[in-house]
Amino acid sequence: MALPNIFNSETTEIILKRLENLDANSQPKWGKMNASQNVGSYKHCL
């Protein structure tokens, strides 16, 4: 399966909507990062 292209506007919108839904109480669906760590890992993409 190919990874989504973050430079595609539709993909970017999907990612931004997912990030907007995160808050300090968000429970991970996989992995061990909390919401703060997760957002921090994406900041270089924005």
N, CA, C and O atoms as a CHARMM CRD file, in Angstrom:
* protein
*
  184
    1    1 MET  N      0.84800  -1.17600   0.00000 PROA 1      0.00000
    2    1 MET  CA     0.00000   0.00000   0.00000 PROA 1      0.00000
    3    1 MET  C      0.89300   1.23900   0.00000 PROA 1      0.00000
    4    1 MET  O      1.82500   1.33900   0.79900 PROA 1      0.00000
    5    2 ALA  N      0.61100   2.16600  -0.88400 PROA 2      0.00000
    6    2 ALA  CA     1.38400   3.40500  -0.98600 PROA 2      0.00000
    7    2 ALA  C      0.98900   4.36100   0.14200 PROA 2      0.00000
    8    2 ALA  O     -0.16900   4.40800   0.55600 PROA 2      0.00000
    9    3 LEU  N      1.96100   5.11200   0.62300 PROA 3      0.00000
   10    3 LEU  CA     1.68300   6.12100   1.64400 PROA 3      0.00000
   11    3 LEU  C      0.99900   7.31900   1.00100 PROA 3      0.00000
   12    3 LEU  O      1.27700   7.64500  -0.15300 PROA 3      0.00000
   13    4 PRO  N      0.10200   7.98100   1.73900 PROA 4      0.00000
   14    4 PRO  CA    -0.54700   9.16500   1.17900 PROA 4      0.00000
   15    4 PRO  C      0.45500  10.29300   0.96800 PROA 4      0.00000
   16    4 PRO  O      1.40900  10.43800   1.73200 PROA 4      0.00000
   17    5 ASN  N      0.23500  11.07800  -0.05900 PROA 5      0.00000
   18    5 ASN  CA     1.09200  12.20400  -0.38000 PROA 5      0.00000
   19    5 ASN  C      0.60600  13.42700   0.40800 PROA 5      0.00000
   20    5 ASN  O     -0.48400  13.93800   0.15000 PROA 5      0.00000
   21    6 ILE  N      1.41400  13.89500   1.36600 PROA 6      0.00000
   22    6 ILE  CA     0.98700  15.01600   2.20900 PROA 6      0.00000
   23    6 ILE  C      0.92300  16.33100   1.43700 PROA 6      0.00000
   24    6 ILE  O      0.40200  17.32100   1.95100 PROA 6      0.00000
   25    7 PHE  N      1.44000  16.35700   0.22100 PROA 7      0.00000
   26    7 PHE  CA     1.37000  17.57300  -0.59600 PROA 7      0.00000
   27    7 PHE  C      0.08400  17.62400  -1.41400 PROA 7      0.00000
   28    7 PHE  O     -0.17800  18.61300  -2.09800 PROA 7      0.00000
   29    8 ASN  N     -0.71400  16.57100  -1.34900 PROA 8      0.00000
   30    8 ASN  CA    -2.02700  16.54000  -1.97600 PROA 8      0.00000
   31    8 ASN  C     -2.98600  17.27000  -1.03700 PROA 8      0.00000
   32    8 ASN  O     -3.04400  16.94600   0.14900 PROA 8      0.00000
   33    9 SER  N     -3.73300  18.24400  -1.54000 PROA 9      0.00000
   34    9 SER  CA    -4.58500  19.07300  -0.67200 PROA 9      0.00000
   35    9 SER  C     -5.63400  18.24800   0.08100 PROA 9      0.00000
   36    9 SER  O     -5.94600  18.56000   1.23000 PROA 9      0.00000
   37   10 GLU  N     -6.17500  17.21500  -0.53600 PROA 10     0.00000
   38   10 GLU  CA    -7.17200  16.37400   0.13400 PROA 10     0.00000
   39   10 GLU  C     -6.53300  15.63400   1.32000 PROA 10     0.00000
   40   10 GLU  O     -7.12600  15.55600   2.39600 PROA 10     0.00000
   41   11 THR  N     -5.34400  15.10300   1.12400 PROA 11     0.00000
   42   11 THR  CA    -4.63200  14.40400   2.19200 PROA 11     0.00000
   43   11 THR  C     -4.28900  15.36900   3.31700 PROA 11     0.00000
   44   11 THR  O     -4.43000  15.03200   4.49200 PROA 11     0.00000
   45   12 THR  N     -3.84300  16.55700   2.96500 PROA 12     0.00000
   46   12 THR  CA    -3.50600  17.56200   3.97200 PROA 12     0.00000
   47   12 THR  C     -4.71900  17.90500   4.82100 PROA 12     0.00000
   48   12 THR  O     -4.60600  18.00800   6.04200 PROA 12     0.00000
   49   13 GLU  N     -5.87200  18.08200   4.20000 PROA 13     0.00000
   50   13 GLU  CA    -7.10300  18.39200   4.93500 PROA 13     0.00000
   51   13 GLU  C     -7.46500  17.27200   5.90800 PROA 13     0.00000
   52   13 GLU  O     -7.85600  17.53700   7.04500 PROA 13     0.00000
   53   14 ILE  N     -7.33800  16.04100   5.46900 PROA 14     0.00000
   54   14 ILE  CA    -7.64600  14.88500   6.32800 PROA 14     0.00000
   55   14 ILE  C     -6.73300  14.88800   7.55300 PROA 14     0.00000
   56   14 ILE  O     -7.19200  14.69100   8.67800 PROA 14     0.00000
   57   15 ILE  N     -5.45000  15.11000   7.32900 PROA 15     0.00000
   58   15 ILE  CA    -4.48800  15.11800   8.43200 PROA 15     0.00000
   59   15 ILE  C     -4.78700  16.26300   9.40100 PROA 15     0.00000
   60   15 ILE  O     -4.78500  16.06700  10.61700 PROA 15     0.00000
   61   16 LEU  N     -5.04300  17.44800   8.86600 PROA 16     0.00000
   62   16 LEU  CA    -5.33000  18.59200   9.73000 PROA 16     0.00000
   63   16 LEU  C     -6.59200  18.37900  10.55200 PROA 16     0.00000
   64   16 LEU  O     -6.63300  18.77000  11.71900 PROA 16     0.00000
   65   17 LYS  N     -7.61600  17.77400   9.97900 PROA 17     0.00000
   66   17 LYS  CA    -8.85100  17.48800  10.72600 PROA 17     0.00000
   67   17 LYS  C     -8.57700  16.50000  11.85200 PROA 17     0.00000
   68   17 LYS  O     -9.11200  16.64300  12.95100 PROA 17     0.00000
   69   18 ARG  N     -7.74800  15.50200  11.58300 PROA 18     0.00000
   70   18 ARG  CA    -7.39900  14.53800  12.62500 PROA 18     0.00000
   71   18 ARG  C     -6.63400  15.21400  13.75600 PROA 18     0.00000
   72   18 ARG  O     -6.87800  14.93500  14.93000 PROA 18     0.00000
   73   19 LEU  N     -5.70100  16.10900  13.40000 PROA 19     0.00000
   74   19 LEU  CA    -4.93800  16.82400  14.42300 PROA 19     0.00000
   75   19 LEU  C     -5.82600  17.74300  15.25400 PROA 19     0.00000
   76   19 LEU  O     -5.63200  17.87100  16.46300 PROA 19     0.00000
   77   20 GLU  N     -6.80100  18.38300  14.61000 PROA 20     0.00000
   78   20 GLU  CA    -7.70800  19.27400  15.32800 PROA 20     0.00000
   79   20 GLU  C     -8.54600  18.52900  16.36100 PROA 20     0.00000
   80   20 GLU  O     -8.97900  19.11800  17.35200 PROA 20     0.00000
   81   21 ASN  N     -8.77700  17.24200  16.13700 PROA 21     0.00000
   82   21 ASN  CA    -9.59200  16.44600  17.05800 PROA 21     0.00000
   83   21 ASN  C     -8.82500  15.95000  18.27600 PROA 21     0.00000
   84   21 ASN  O     -9.42100  15.39800  19.20100 PROA 21     0.00000
   85   22 LEU  N     -7.50600  16.14200  18.28400 PROA 22     0.00000
   86   22 LEU  CA    -6.71100  15.70300  19.42600 PROA 22     0.00000
   87   22 LEU  C     -6.81700  16.69900  20.56600 PROA 22     0.00000
   88   22 LEU  O     -6.86900  17.90900  20.34800 PROA 22     0.00000
   89   23 ASP  N     -6.85000  16.18000  21.77800 PROA 23     0.00000
   90   23 ASP  CA    -6.73300  17.03000  22.95400 PROA 23     0.00000
   91   23 ASP  C     -5.91700  16.28300  24.00700 PROA 23     0.00000
   92   23 ASP  O     -5.49500  15.14700  23.79300 PROA 23     0.00000
   93   24 ALA  N     -5.70700  16.92600  25.12400 PROA 24     0.00000
   94   24 ALA  CA    -4.84400  16.35100  26.16000 PROA 24     0.00000
   95   24 ALA  C     -5.36900  15.02100  26.69100 PROA 24     0.00000
   96   24 ALA  O     -4.60000  14.23300  27.24200 PROA 24     0.00000
   97   25 ASN  N     -6.66200  14.75900  26.53400 PROA 25     0.00000
   98   25 ASN  CA    -7.26100  13.52000  27.05100 PROA 25     0.00000
   99   25 ASN  C     -7.46600  12.45100  25.98000 PROA 25     0.00000
  100   25 ASN  O     -8.04500  11.40100  26.25800 PROA 25     0.00000
  101   26 SER  N     -6.99900  12.70700  24.76600 PROA 26     0.00000
  102   26 SER  CA    -7.15100  11.73100  23.68600 PROA 26     0.00000
  103   26 SER  C     -6.40200  10.44700  24.03200 PROA 26     0.00000
  104   26 SER  O     -5.25200  10.48600  24.47100 PROA 26     0.00000
  105   27 GLN  N     -7.05400   9.33100  23.83200 PROA 27     0.00000
  106   27 GLN  CA    -6.44300   8.03400  24.07700 PROA 27     0.00000
  107   27 GLN  C     -5.81900   7.52400  22.78400 PROA 27     0.00000
  108   27 GLN  O     -6.42900   7.63400  21.72100 PROA 27     0.00000
  109   28 PRO  N     -4.61000   6.96700  22.86000 PROA 28     0.00000
  110   28 PRO  CA    -3.97800   6.45700  21.64300 PROA 28     0.00000
  111   28 PRO  C     -4.73800   5.26100  21.07100 PROA 28     0.00000
  112   28 PRO  O     -5.22700   4.41300  21.81800 PROA 28     0.00000
  113   29 LYS  N     -4.83000   5.19900  19.76800 PROA 29     0.00000
  114   29 LYS  CA    -5.44900   4.04400  19.10800 PROA 29     0.00000
  115   29 LYS  C     -4.39500   2.99300  18.83400 PROA 29     0.00000
  116   29 LYS  O     -4.71800   1.81800  18.66600 PROA 29     0.00000
  117   30 TRP  N     -3.13400   3.40300  18.78700 PROA 30     0.00000
  118   30 TRP  CA    -1.98600   2.50500  18.67600 PROA 30     0.00000
  119   30 TRP  C     -0.76700   3.29900  19.10000 PROA 30     0.00000
  120   30 TRP  O     -0.80900   4.53000  19.10300 PROA 30     0.00000
  121   31 GLY  N      0.28800   2.64500  19.44800 PROA 31     0.00000
  122   31 GLY  CA     1.49300   3.32700  19.89800 PROA 31     0.00000
  123   31 GLY  C      1.39000   3.77400  21.34200 PROA 31     0.00000
  124   31 GLY  O      0.44100   3.43300  22.04800 PROA 31     0.00000
  125   32 LYS  N      2.38000   4.54400  21.77000 PROA 32     0.00000
  126   32 LYS  CA     2.45000   4.94000  23.17500 PROA 32     0.00000
  127   32 LYS  C      2.53000   6.44000  23.38500 PROA 32     0.00000
  128   32 LYS  O      2.70400   6.88800  24.51800 PROA 32     0.00000
  129   33 MET  N      2.40800   7.23400  22.31900 PROA 33     0.00000
  130   33 MET  CA     2.50400   8.69100  22.46700 PROA 33     0.00000
  131   33 MET  C      1.20800   9.27000  23.00000 PROA 33     0.00000
  132   33 MET  O      0.12000   8.78300  22.69000 PROA 33     0.00000
  133   34 ASN  N      1.33700  10.32700  23.81600 PROA 34     0.00000
  134   34 ASN  CA     0.14400  11.07000  24.21900 PROA 34     0.00000
  135   34 ASN  C     -0.12100  12.13800  23.14800 PROA 34     0.00000
  136   34 ASN  O      0.64100  12.25500  22.18900 PROA 34     0.00000
  137   35 ALA  N     -1.19200  12.90800  23.31000 PROA 35     0.00000
  138   35 ALA  CA    -1.57400  13.88700  22.28100 PROA 35     0.00000
  139   35 ALA  C     -0.47600  14.91200  22.04400 PROA 35     0.00000
  140   35 ALA  O     -0.20700  15.27200  20.89800 PROA 35     0.00000
  141   36 SER  N      0.15800  15.38300  23.10000 PROA 36     0.00000
  142   36 SER  CA     1.22400  16.37900  22.97900 PROA 36     0.00000
  143   36 SER  C      2.40700  15.84600  22.18200 PROA 36     0.00000
  144   36 SER  O      2.93400  16.53500  21.30900 PROA 36     0.00000
  145   37 GLN  N      2.81400  14.65000  22.47500 PROA 37     0.00000
  146   37 GLN  CA     3.92900  14.03900  21.75800 PROA 37     0.00000
  147   37 GLN  C      3.56400  13.80700  20.29700 PROA 37     0.00000
  148   37 GLN  O      4.39500  13.98800  19.40700 PROA 37     0.00000
  149   38 ASN  N      2.32200  13.40600  20.05300 PROA 38     0.00000
  150   38 ASN  CA     1.87900  13.13200  18.69600 PROA 38     0.00000
  151   38 ASN  C      1.92200  14.40100  17.85100 PROA 38     0.00000
  152   38 ASN  O      2.47200  14.39800  16.75000 PROA 38     0.00000
  153   39 VAL  N      1.34700  15.47500  18.36200 PROA 39     0.00000
  154   39 VAL  CA     1.33900  16.74600  17.62200 PROA 39     0.00000
  155   39 VAL  C      2.77300  17.20600  17.39800 PROA 39     0.00000
  156   39 VAL  O      3.10500  17.69700  16.31900 PROA 39     0.00000
  157   40 GLY  N      3.61500  17.05400  18.39800 PROA 40     0.00000
  158   40 GLY  CA     5.01200  17.44300  18.26300 PROA 40     0.00000
  159   40 GLY  C      5.73200  16.68200  17.16700 PROA 40     0.00000
  160   40 GLY  O      6.64400  17.21000  16.53100 PROA 40     0.00000
  161   41 SER  N      5.32600  15.45300  16.94700 PROA 41     0.00000
  162   41 SER  CA     5.98000  14.65100  15.91400 PROA 41     0.00000
  163   41 SER  C      5.57800  15.08200  14.50400 PROA 41     0.00000
  164   41 SER  O      6.25800  14.74300  13.53500 PROA 41     0.00000
  165   42 TYR  N      4.48100  15.82300  14.38700 PROA 42     0.00000
  166   42 TYR  CA     3.99700  16.29300  13.07000 PROA 42     0.00000
  167   42 TYR  C      4.36700  17.72600  12.77600 PROA 42     0.00000
  168   42 TYR  O      4.21600  18.16900  11.63800 PROA 42     0.00000
  169   43 LYS  N      4.85100  18.47600  13.76600 PROA 43     0.00000
  170   43 LYS  CA     5.03500  19.91200  13.56900 PROA 43     0.00000
  171   43 LYS  C      5.97900  20.24700  12.42100 PROA 43     0.00000
  172   43 LYS  O      5.84500  21.30400  11.80500 PROA 43     0.00000
  173   44 HSD  N      6.92100  19.37600  12.12600 PROA 44     0.00000
  174   44 HSD  CA     7.83900  19.65800  11.01000 PROA 44     0.00000
  175   44 HSD  C      7.12600  19.57300   9.65700 PROA 44     0.00000
  176   44 HSD  O      7.63700  20.08500   8.66000 PROA 44     0.00000
  177   45 CYS  N      5.96600  18.93900   9.61100 PROA 45     0.00000
  178   45 CYS  CA     5.22900  18.80100   8.35000 PROA 45     0.00000
  179   45 CYS  C      4.37000  20.03200   8.05600 PROA 45     0.00000
  180   45 CYS  O      3.98900  20.26100   6.90800 PROA 45     0.00000
  181   46 LEU  N      4.07100  20.80500   9.06200 PROA 46     0.00000
  182   46 LEU  CA     3.14200  21.92300   8.88800 PROA 46     0.00000
  183   46 LEU  C      3.83500  23.14700   8.49700 PROA 46     0.00000
  184   46 LEU  O      3.19800  24.18400   8.30900 PROA 46     0.00000
